[in-house]
Amino acid sequence: MTPEEIAARSETIFDAFRLTAAAHPDKPFLIVPAREGRAYAAEGLTLTYGAALAEAERRAAVFAAKGYGPGHRVALALENRPEHVLTQLALYAVGASQVPVNPDYREHELAYLAEHSEACLAIGLPHNLARLAPLLPAVLEVEDIPPAPAPAKPGSGRATEAAVIYTSGTTGRPKGCLIDHEYHFAVGLWYAGLGHALTLRVGEDRLYVPLPVFHVNAGINTLSAVILTANAIVLPDRFHPDAFWREVAETGATGLHYLGAIPPILMKRPPEEAERGHGLRFGLGAGLDPALHEAFEARFGLPMVEVWGMSETGRFLADHEEPRRIRTRAFGRPRAQLEAMVADEAVREVPRGEPGELLVRAAGLDPRHGFFRGYLKDEAATEEAWRGGWLHTGDVVFQEPDGMLHFVERRKNIIRRSGENVSAAEVEDALIGSALVRGVAVIGVPDEVRDEEIMACVIPEGPRDEAAARAIFAHARERLAYHKAPGWLAFVDALPRTGTEKVRKGLIFPEGADPRDFAYDLRALKKRKG
C-alpha cells in the first residue's frame, strides 16, 4: 500500500502502524545503535514492525484493562529509549494522550508540567521518577500502573488528542501544544510526499535522528513518516560526535536529521574512514551556517536540506529542490497544501524582498487543518496566534520574486540554542530571585556552535566580578534546565526602557558592539547534572 492508501484506511496513527506492520512484519521499525557501557541495548537493537506491534499491543492491553482511554494524559519520562515509542503507540491504541517529559527540566519545571497538563500518571526511568513521584502517580513499568482515576471520555478518530508537546513561549511559562492524530497524518504524508532531495523510498530508508523524542521532530513527525512509508527510525540516546559516523554506517542509515549545532562539531573532528563510507542520501534540519554549508556537503558527501517548521505547524517548508540556496538562509517556497505570506503588523503582504513576519496556513476551507489544535488552557494565546486567519510564527523573513523564503531573525522573545527554544522571560524570572540581582534582561547572542547562546545583562546588588557572575549562574542553574542557564553574563549600570517600562534590549550595548565583549564567559559551566 502507498502512504496515501494507508492513511485513507486509518483513523489513528496506530491504525496506520498496524496496517504497515501487517504488510511488512519483518521490516525494521526501530533501530538503536550499539554503544558500549550504555544502560540499555549496549550491543544495539533492531525491532521489526511485527515485534514492535506485538509489544505495543501488549502494553495497550494493560492500559485498556486499567480503564485508560480518551481524556487521560500520561507523562512519559523514558528519554530516547525504545520503551518511549512503544508506550506512546500503546497510548495511541487506546485513545489516550502522551505528555513527553524533557529530562533536563528542574523540579519547578516538572511541577508546572504535571499541574498544567493534568497528567494522571507518569511512566519513566528511576532517576526521572524520583523527581516526578511527589507530583503525580509514577511507575517504572506499564504492568504496575494503577487503575485510571476517572472513566475515559467518549471519542475516537483523527480529532482525538494524541499528545501535549510543551514549547517555550514569551510569557515565561512553556505552552502546551495540543496535537491530534490528524496532525500526525498531515506531517507524515507531507514528509513522504516532498520528493527531490528528501525522497523517502517505501520500505527502504532508515532515518538517523539524534534528537530527543520529547520534541515533535523525532517523536511525532519522523515517527509518523516512517510508519506511513514502512521505513525505520534510528534512535540513539543522544548525539555522540565520537560515534556519529560509526553509528550511521553500522545502522545502514540513509537519512539524517540534524540541528544547527551538529555540523560544526563534526567539521572540527579529524577525518575518519566512516565519514565517507556511509549510505546517507540526505540530511534534514535547520540552523546550518551558510558559511559552513558548502564545505560540509563537500567533505561528507550528502546534501544538507534546510527546513523551517514549528511544533504548532507539523508540516515544514524545505529548500529541497535543485538548485538549493546553500550560501543563504533560504528554507523553501510555499507549497500547494501549505500557504505562506510575509506580512506587516496589519496582516498585509509586504513587497517581495522586504522583511516581515512569516504567516502560514493550510490551503482550503480550514486554515488550521493539520496544525496543532491549540494551546492547552490558553484560548486567548491560541486566537492571538491565529489572528487574521493565519498562524503568526514570530519569525522575520523575506521572500524573493520566485517565492523562495529566507530567514532573517526571530521576532518573539525567544532564544534558539542548539535547536531548543528558550524563553528569555523564563530565564529573567529565575535570575531576578537572586539576592545579587537588582535588575536583569536576557538576550540572545551569536554562538559559533549553538546558533545562539543566552546572555544575562544584570544590574547587580554588590560585586561586579567573576565570582559574582558565577554565583548568579549557580542560582540560575538550580532553577533552570542546563540549556536555559546564561552562557554569558554582563554587569550593566541600567536597562534602557520605553515610556511603558519595557526594556529596550537593542540599546543595552553601544550600536555595532558585540555584547560578548562586555561579558563573562560562563559556557563551560553549562553541564548536565548527574
Secondary structure as a PSIPRED ss2 file (coil, helix, strand):
# PSIPRED VFORMAT (PSIPRED V4.0)

   1 M C   1.000  0.000  0.000
   2 T C   1.000  0.000  0.000
   3 P H   0.000  1.000  0.000
   4 E H   0.000  1.000  0.000
   5 E H   0.000  1.000  0.000
   6 I H   0.000  1.000  0.000
   7 A H   0.000  1.000  0.000
   8 A H   0.000  1.000  0.000
   9 R C   1.000  0.000  0.000
  10 S C   1.000  0.000  0.000
  11 E C   1.000  0.000  0.000
  12 T C   1.000  0.000  0.000
  13 I H   0.000  1.000  0.000
  14 F H   0.000  1.000  0.000
  15 D H   0.000  1.000  0.000
  16 A H   0.000  1.000  0.000
  17 F H   0.000  1.000  0.000
  18 R H   0.000  1.000  0.000
  19 L H   0.000  1.000  0.000
  20 T H   0.000  1.000  0.000
  21 A H   0.000  1.000  0.000
  22 A H   0.000  1.000  0.000
  23 A H   0.000  1.000  0.000
  24 H C   1.000  0.000  0.000
  25 P C   1.000  0.000  0.000
  26 D C   1.000  0.000  0.000
  27 K C   1.000  0.000  0.000
  28 P E   0.000  0.000  1.000
  29 F E   0.000  0.000  1.000
  30 L E   0.000  0.000  1.000
  31 I E   0.000  0.000  1.000
  32 V E   0.000  0.000  1.000
  33 P C   1.000  0.000  0.000
  34 A C   1.000  0.000  0.000
  35 R C   1.000  0.000  0.000
  36 E C   1.000  0.000  0.000
  37 G C   1.000  0.000  0.000
  38 R C   1.000  0.000  0.000
  39 A C   1.000  0.000  0.000
  40 Y C   1.000  0.000  0.000
  41 A C   1.000  0.000  0.000
  42 A C   1.000  0.000  0.000
  43 E C   1.000  0.000  0.000
  44 G C   1.000  0.000  0.000
  45 L E   0.000  0.000  1.000
  46 T E   0.000  0.000  1.000
  47 L E   0.000  0.000  1.000
  48 T E   0.000  0.000  1.000
  49 Y H   0.000  1.000  0.000
  50 G H   0.000  1.000  0.000
  51 A H   0.000  1.000  0.000
  52 A H   0.000  1.000  0.000
  53 L H   0.000  1.000  0.000
  54 A H   0.000  1.000  0.000
  55 E H   0.000  1.000  0.000
  56 A H   0.000  1.000  0.000
  57 E H   0.000  1.000  0.000
  58 R H   0.000  1.000  0.000
  59 R H   0.000  1.000  0.000
  60 A H   0.000  1.000  0.000
  61 A H   0.000  1.000  0.000
  62 V H   0.000  1.000  0.000
  63 F H   0.000  1.000  0.000
  64 A H   0.000  1.000  0.000
  65 A H   0.000  1.000  0.000
  66 K C   1.000  0.000  0.000
  67 G C   1.000  0.000  0.000
  68 Y C   1.000  0.000  0.000
  69 G C   1.000  0.000  0.000
  70 P C   1.000  0.000  0.000
  71 G C   1.000  0.000  0.000
  72 H C   1.000  0.000  0.000
  73 R E   0.000  0.000  1.000
  74 V E   0.000  0.000  1.000
  75 A E   0.000  0.000  1.000
  76 L E   0.000  0.000  1.000
  77 A E   0.000  0.000  1.000
  78 L C   1.000  0.000  0.000
  79 E C   1.000  0.000  0.000
  80 N C   1.000  0.000  0.000
  81 R C   1.000  0.000  0.000
  82 P H   0.000  1.000  0.000
  83 E H   0.000  1.000  0.000
  84 H H   0.000  1.000  0.000
  85 V H   0.000  1.000  0.000
  86 L H   0.000  1.000  0.000
  87 T H   0.000  1.000  0.000
  88 Q H   0.000  1.000  0.000
  89 L H   0.000  1.000  0.000
  90 A H   0.000  1.000  0.000
  91 L H   0.000  1.000  0.000
  92 Y H   0.000  1.000  0.000
  93 A H   0.000  1.000  0.000
  94 V H   0.000  1.000  0.000
  95 G C   1.000  0.000  0.000
  96 A C   1.000  0.000  0.000
  97 S E   0.000  0.000  1.000
  98 Q E   0.000  0.000  1.000
  99 V E   0.000  0.000  1.000
 100 P E   0.000  0.000  1.000
 101 V C   1.000  0.000  0.000
 102 N C   1.000  0.000  0.000
 103 P C   1.000  0.000  0.000
 104 D C   1.000  0.000  0.000
 105 Y C   1.000  0.000  0.000
 106 R C   1.000  0.000  0.000
 107 E H   0.000  1.000  0.000
 108 H H   0.000  1.000  0.000
 109 E H   0.000  1.000  0.000
 110 L H   0.000  1.000  0.000
 111 A H   0.000  1.000  0.000
 112 Y H   0.000  1.000  0.000
 113 L H   0.000  1.000  0.000
 114 A H   0.000  1.000  0.000
 115 E H   0.000  1.000  0.000
 116 H H   0.000  1.000  0.000
 117 S H   0.000  1.000  0.000
 118 E C   1.000  0.000  0.000
 119 A C   1.000  0.000  0.000
 120 C C   1.000  0.000  0.000
 121 L E   0.000  0.000  1.000
 122 A E   0.000  0.000  1.000
 123 I E   0.000  0.000  1.000
 124 G E   0.000  0.000  1.000
 125 L C   1.000  0.000  0.000
 126 P H   0.000  1.000  0.000
 127 H H   0.000  1.000  0.000
 128 N H   0.000  1.000  0.000
 129 L H   0.000  1.000  0.000
 130 A H   0.000  1.000  0.000
 131 R H   0.000  1.000  0.000
 132 L H   0.000  1.000  0.000
 133 A C   1.000  0.000  0.000
 134 P C   1.000  0.000  0.000
 135 L C   1.000  0.000  0.000
 136 L C   1.000  0.000  0.000
 137 P C   1.000  0.000  0.000
 138 A E   0.000  0.000  1.000
 139 V E   0.000  0.000  1.000
 140 L C   1.000  0.000  0.000
 141 E C   1.000  0.000  0.000
 142 V H   0.000  1.000  0.000
 143 E H   0.000  1.000  0.000
 144 D H   0.000  1.000  0.000
 145 I C   1.000  0.000  0.000
 146 P C   1.000  0.000  0.000
 147 P C   1.000  0.000  0.000
 148 A C   1.000  0.000  0.000
 149 P C   1.000  0.000  0.000
 150 A C   1.000  0.000  0.000
 151 P C   1.000  0.000  0.000
 152 A C   1.000  0.000  0.000
 153 K C   1.000  0.000  0.000
 154 P C   1.000  0.000  0.000
 155 G C   1.000  0.000  0.000
 156 S C   1.000  0.000  0.000
 157 G C   1.000  0.000  0.000
 158 R C   1.000  0.000  0.000
 159 A C   1.000  0.000  0.000
 160 T C   1.000  0.000  0.000
 161 E E   0.000  0.000  1.000
 162 A E   0.000  0.000  1.000
 163 A E   0.000  0.000  1.000
 164 V E   0.000  0.000  1.000
 165 I E   0.000  0.000  1.000
 166 Y E   0.000  0.000  1.000
 167 T E   0.000  0.000  1.000
 168 S C   1.000  0.000  0.000
 169 G C   1.000  0.000  0.000
 170 T C   1.000  0.000  0.000
 171 T C   1.000  0.000  0.000
 172 G C   1.000  0.000  0.000
 173 R C   1.000  0.000  0.000
 174 P C   1.000  0.000  0.000
 175 K E   0.000  0.000  1.000
 176 G E   0.000  0.000  1.000
 177 C E   0.000  0.000  1.000
 178 L E   0.000  0.000  1.000
 179 I E   0.000  0.000  1.000
 180 D E   0.000  0.000  1.000
 181 H H   0.000  1.000  0.000
 182 E H   0.000  1.000  0.000
 183 Y H   0.000  1.000  0.000
 184 H H   0.000  1.000  0.000
 185 F H   0.000  1.000  0.000
 186 A H   0.000  1.000  0.000
 187 V H   0.000  1.000  0.000
 188 G H   0.000  1.000  0.000
 189 L H   0.000  1.000  0.000
 190 W H   0.000  1.000  0.000
 191 Y H   0.000  1.000  0.000
 192 A H   0.000  1.000  0.000
 193 G H   0.000  1.000  0.000
 194 L C   1.000  0.000  0.000
 195 G E   0.000  0.000  1.000
 196 H C   1.000  0.000  0.000
 197 A C   1.000  0.000  0.000
 198 L E   0.000  0.000  1.000
 199 T C   1.000  0.000  0.000
 200 L C   1.000  0.000  0.000
 201 R C   1.000  0.000  0.000
 202 V C   1.000  0.000  0.000
 203 G C   1.000  0.000  0.000
 204 E C   1.000  0.000  0.000
 205 D C   1.000  0.000  0.000
 206 R E   0.000  0.000  1.000
 207 L E   0.000  0.000  1.000
 208 Y E   0.000  0.000  1.000
 209 V C   1.000  0.000  0.000
 210 P C   1.000  0.000  0.000
 211 L C   1.000  0.000  0.000
 212 P C   1.000  0.000  0.000
 213 V C   1.000  0.000  0.000
 214 F C   1.000  0.000  0.000
 215 H C   1.000  0.000  0.000
 216 V H   0.000  1.000  0.000
 217 N H   0.000  1.000  0.000
 218 A H   0.000  1.000  0.000
 219 G H   0.000  1.000  0.000
 220 I H   0.000  1.000  0.000
 221 N H   0.000  1.000  0.000
 222 T H   0.000  1.000  0.000
 223 L H   0.000  1.000  0.000
 224 S H   0.000  1.000  0.000
 225 A H   0.000  1.000  0.000
 226 V H   0.000  1.000  0.000
 227 I H   0.000  1.000  0.000
 228 L H   0.000  1.000  0.000
 229 T H   0.000  1.000  0.000
 230 A C   1.000  0.000  0.000
 231 N C   1.000  0.000  0.000
 232 A E   0.000  0.000  1.000
 233 I E   0.000  0.000  1.000
 234 V E   0.000  0.000  1.000
 235 L C   1.000  0.000  0.000
 236 P C   1.000  0.000  0.000
 237 D C   1.000  0.000  0.000
 238 R C   1.000  0.000  0.000
 239 F C   1.000  0.000  0.000
 240 H C   1.000  0.000  0.000
 241 P C   1.000  0.000  0.000
 242 D C   1.000  0.000  0.000
 243 A C   1.000  0.000  0.000
 244 F H   0.000  1.000  0.000
 245 W H   0.000  1.000  0.000
 246 R H   0.000  1.000  0.000
 247 E H   0.000  1.000  0.000
 248 V H   0.000  1.000  0.000
 249 A H   0.000  1.000  0.000
 250 E H   0.000  1.000  0.000
 251 T C   1.000  0.000  0.000
 252 G C   1.000  0.000  0.000
 253 A C   1.000  0.000  0.000
 254 T C   1.000  0.000  0.000
 255 G E   0.000  0.000  1.000
 256 L E   0.000  0.000  1.000
 257 H E   0.000  0.000  1.000
 258 Y E   0.000  0.000  1.000
 259 L E   0.000  0.000  1.000
 260 G C   1.000  0.000  0.000
 261 A C   1.000  0.000  0.000
 262 I H   0.000  1.000  0.000
 263 P H   0.000  1.000  0.000
 264 P H   0.000  1.000  0.000
 265 I H   0.000  1.000  0.000
 266 L H   0.000  1.000  0.000
 267 M H   0.000  1.000  0.000
 268 K H   0.000  1.000  0.000
 269 R C   1.000  0.000  0.000
 270 P C   1.000  0.000  0.000
 271 P C   1.000  0.000  0.000
 272 E C   1.000  0.000  0.000
 273 E H   0.000  1.000  0.000
 274 A H   0.000  1.000  0.000
 275 E H   0.000  1.000  0.000
 276 R H   0.000  1.000  0.000
 277 G C   1.000  0.000  0.000
 278 H C   1.000  0.000  0.000
 279 G C   1.000  0.000  0.000
 280 L C   1.000  0.000  0.000
 281 R C   1.000  0.000  0.000
 282 F E   0.000  0.000  1.000
 283 G E   0.000  0.000  1.000
 284 L E   0.000  0.000  1.000
 285 G E   0.000  0.000  1.000
 286 A E   0.000  0.000  1.000
 287 G C   1.000  0.000  0.000
 288 L C   1.000  0.000  0.000
 289 D C   1.000  0.000  0.000
 290 P H   0.000  1.000  0.000
 291 A H   0.000  1.000  0.000
 292 L H   0.000  1.000  0.000
 293 H H   0.000  1.000  0.000
 294 E H   0.000  1.000  0.000
 295 A H   0.000  1.000  0.000
 296 F H   0.000  1.000  0.000
 297 E H   0.000  1.000  0.000
 298 A H   0.000  1.000  0.000
 299 R H   0.000  1.000  0.000
 300 F H   0.000  1.000  0.000
 301 G C   1.000  0.000  0.000
 302 L C   1.000  0.000  0.000
 303 P C   1.000  0.000  0.000
 304 M E   0.000  0.000  1.000
 305 V E   0.000  0.000  1.000
 306 E E   0.000  0.000  1.000
 307 V E   0.000  0.000  1.000
 308 W E   0.000  0.000  1.000
 309 G C   1.000  0.000  0.000
 310 M C   1.000  0.000  0.000
 311 S C   1.000  0.000  0.000
 312 E C   1.000  0.000  0.000
 313 T C   1.000  0.000  0.000
 314 G C   1.000  0.000  0.000
 315 R C   1.000  0.000  0.000
 316 F C   1.000  0.000  0.000
 317 L E   0.000  0.000  1.000
 318 A E   0.000  0.000  1.000
 319 D C   1.000  0.000  0.000
 320 H C   1.000  0.000  0.000
 321 E C   1.000  0.000  0.000
 322 E C   1.000  0.000  0.000
 323 P C   1.000  0.000  0.000
 324 R C   1.000  0.000  0.000
 325 R C   1.000  0.000  0.000
 326 I C   1.000  0.000  0.000
 327 R C   1.000  0.000  0.000
 328 T C   1.000  0.000  0.000
 329 R C   1.000  0.000  0.000
 330 A E   0.000  0.000  1.000
 331 F E   0.000  0.000  1.000
 332 G E   0.000  0.000  1.000
 333 R C   1.000  0.000  0.000
 334 P C   1.000  0.000  0.000
 335 R E   0.000  0.000  1.000
 336 A C   1.000  0.000  0.000
 337 Q C   1.000  0.000  0.000
 338 L E   0.000  0.000  1.000
 339 E E   0.000  0.000  1.000
 340 A E   0.000  0.000  1.000
 341 M E   0.000  0.000  1.000
 342 V E   0.000  0.000  1.000
 343 A E   0.000  0.000  1.000
 344 D C   1.000  0.000  0.000
 345 E C   1.000  0.000  0.000
 346 A C   1.000  0.000  0.000
 347 V C   1.000  0.000  0.000
 348 R C   1.000  0.000  0.000
 349 E E   0.000  0.000  1.000
 350 V C   1.000  0.000  0.000
 351 P C   1.000  0.000  0.000
 352 R C   1.000  0.000  0.000
 353 G C   1.000  0.000  0.000
 354 E C   1.000  0.000  0.000
 355 P C   1.000  0.000  0.000
 356 G E   0.000  0.000  1.000
 357 E E   0.000  0.000  1.000
 358 L E   0.000  0.000  1.000
 359 L E   0.000  0.000  1.000
 360 V E   0.000  0.000  1.000
 361 R E   0.000  0.000  1.000
 362 A E   0.000  0.000  1.000
 363 A C   1.000  0.000  0.000
 364 G C   1.000  0.000  0.000
 365 L C   1.000  0.000  0.000
 366 D C   1.000  0.000  0.000
 367 P C   1.000  0.000  0.000
 368 R C   1.000  0.000  0.000
 369 H C   1.000  0.000  0.000
 370 G C   1.000  0.000  0.000
 371 F C   1.000  0.000  0.000
 372 F C   1.000  0.000  0.000
 373 R C   1.000  0.000  0.000
 374 G E   0.000  0.000  1.000
 375 Y E   0.000  0.000  1.000
 376 L C   1.000  0.000  0.000
 377 K C   1.000  0.000  0.000
 378 D C   1.000  0.000  0.000
 379 E H   0.000  1.000  0.000
 380 A H   0.000  1.000  0.000
 381 A H   0.000  1.000  0.000
 382 T H   0.000  1.000  0.000
 383 E H   0.000  1.000  0.000
 384 E H   0.000  1.000  0.000
 385 A H   0.000  1.000  0.000
 386 W C   1.000  0.000  0.000
 387 R H   0.000  1.000  0.000
 388 G H   0.000  1.000  0.000
 389 G H   0.000  1.000  0.000
 390 W C   1.000  0.000  0.000
 391 L E   0.000  0.000  1.000
 392 H E   0.000  0.000  1.000
 393 T E   0.000  0.000  1.000
 394 G E   0.000  0.000  1.000
 395 D E   0.000  0.000  1.000
 396 V E   0.000  0.000  1.000
 397 V E   0.000  0.000  1.000
 398 F E   0.000  0.000  1.000
 399 Q E   0.000  0.000  1.000
 400 E C   1.000  0.000  0.000
 401 P C   1.000  0.000  0.000
 402 D C   1.000  0.000  0.000
 403 G C   1.000  0.000  0.000
 404 M C   1.000  0.000  0.000
 405 L E   0.000  0.000  1.000
 406 H E   0.000  0.000  1.000
 407 F E   0.000  0.000  1.000
 408 V E   0.000  0.000  1.000
 409 E E   0.000  0.000  1.000
 410 R E   0.000  0.000  1.000
 411 R C   1.000  0.000  0.000
 412 K C   1.000  0.000  0.000
 413 N C   1.000  0.000  0.000
 414 I E   0.000  0.000  1.000
 415 I E   0.000  0.000  1.000
 416 R E   0.000  0.000  1.000
 417 R E   0.000  0.000  1.000
 418 S C   1.000  0.000  0.000
 419 G C   1.000  0.000  0.000
 420 E E   0.000  0.000  1.000
 421 N E   0.000  0.000  1.000
 422 V E   0.000  0.000  1.000
 423 S E   0.000  0.000  1.000
 424 A H   0.000  1.000  0.000
 425 A H   0.000  1.000  0.000
 426 E H   0.000  1.000  0.000
 427 V H   0.000  1.000  0.000
 428 E H   0.000  1.000  0.000
 429 D H   0.000  1.000  0.000
 430 A H   0.000  1.000  0.000
 431 L H   0.000  1.000  0.000
 432 I C   1.000  0.000  0.000
 433 G C   1.000  0.000  0.000
 434 S C   1.000  0.000  0.000
 435 A C   1.000  0.000  0.000
 436 L C   1.000  0.000  0.000
 437 V E   0.000  0.000  1.000
 438 R E   0.000  0.000  1.000
 439 G E   0.000  0.000  1.000
 440 V E   0.000  0.000  1.000
 441 A E   0.000  0.000  1.000
 442 V E   0.000  0.000  1.000
 443 I E   0.000  0.000  1.000
 444 G E   0.000  0.000  1.000
 445 V E   0.000  0.000  1.000
 446 P E   0.000  0.000  1.000
 447 D E   0.000  0.000  1.000
 448 E C   1.000  0.000  0.000
 449 V C   1.000  0.000  0.000
 450 R C   1.000  0.000  0.000
 451 D E   0.000  0.000  1.000
 452 E E   0.000  0.000  1.000
 453 E E   0.000  0.000  1.000
 454 I E   0.000  0.000  1.000
 455 M E   0.000  0.000  1.000
 456 A E   0.000  0.000  1.000
 457 C E   0.000  0.000  1.000
 458 V E   0.000  0.000  1.000
 459 I E   0.000  0.000  1.000
 460 P E   0.000  0.000  1.000
 461 E C   1.000  0.000  0.000
 462 G C   1.000  0.000  0.000
 463 P C   1.000  0.000  0.000
 464 R C   1.000  0.000  0.000
 465 D C   1.000  0.000  0.000
 466 E H   0.000  1.000  0.000
 467 A H   0.000  1.000  0.000
 468 A H   0.000  1.000  0.000
 469 A H   0.000  1.000  0.000
 470 R H   0.000  1.000  0.000
 471 A H   0.000  1.000  0.000
 472 I H   0.000  1.000  0.000
 473 F H   0.000  1.000  0.000
 474 A H   0.000  1.000  0.000
 475 H H   0.000  1.000  0.000
 476 A H   0.000  1.000  0.000
 477 R H   0.000  1.000  0.000
 478 E C   1.000  0.000  0.000
 479 R C   1.000  0.000  0.000
 480 L C   1.000  0.000  0.000
 481 A C   1.000  0.000  0.000
 482 Y H   0.000  1.000  0.000
 483 H H   0.000  1.000  0.000
 484 K H   0.000  1.000  0.000
 485 A C   1.000  0.000  0.000
 486 P C   1.000  0.000  0.000
 487 G C   1.000  0.000  0.000
 488 W E   0.000  0.000  1.000
 489 L E   0.000  0.000  1.000
 490 A E   0.000  0.000  1.000
 491 F E   0.000  0.000  1.000
 492 V C   1.000  0.000  0.000
 493 D C   1.000  0.000  0.000
 494 A C   1.000  0.000  0.000
 495 L C   1.000  0.000  0.000
 496 P C   1.000  0.000  0.000
 497 R E   0.000  0.000  1.000
 498 T C   1.000  0.000  0.000
 499 G C   1.000  0.000  0.000
 500 T C   1.000  0.000  0.000
 501 E C   1.000  0.000  0.000
 502 K C   1.000  0.000  0.000
 503 V E   0.000  0.000  1.000
 504 R C   1.000  0.000  0.000
 505 K H   0.000  1.000  0.000
 506 G H   0.000  1.000  0.000
 507 L H   0.000  1.000  0.000
 508 I C   1.000  0.000  0.000
 509 F C   1.000  0.000  0.000
 510 P C   1.000  0.000  0.000
 511 E C   1.000  0.000  0.000
 512 G C   1.000  0.000  0.000
 513 A C   1.000  0.000  0.000
 514 D C   1.000  0.000  0.000
 515 P H   0.000  1.000  0.000
 516 R H   0.000  1.000  0.000
 517 D H   0.000  1.000  0.000
 518 F H   0.000  1.000  0.000
 519 A C   1.000  0.000  0.000
 520 Y E   0.000  0.000  1.000
 521 D E   0.000  0.000  1.000
 522 L C   1.000  0.000  0.000
 523 R H   0.000  1.000  0.000
 524 A H   0.000  1.000  0.000
 525 L H   0.000  1.000  0.000
 526 K C   1.000  0.000  0.000
 527 K C   1.000  0.000  0.000
 528 R C   1.000  0.000  0.000
 529 K C   1.000  0.000  0.000
 530 G C   1.000  0.000  0.000
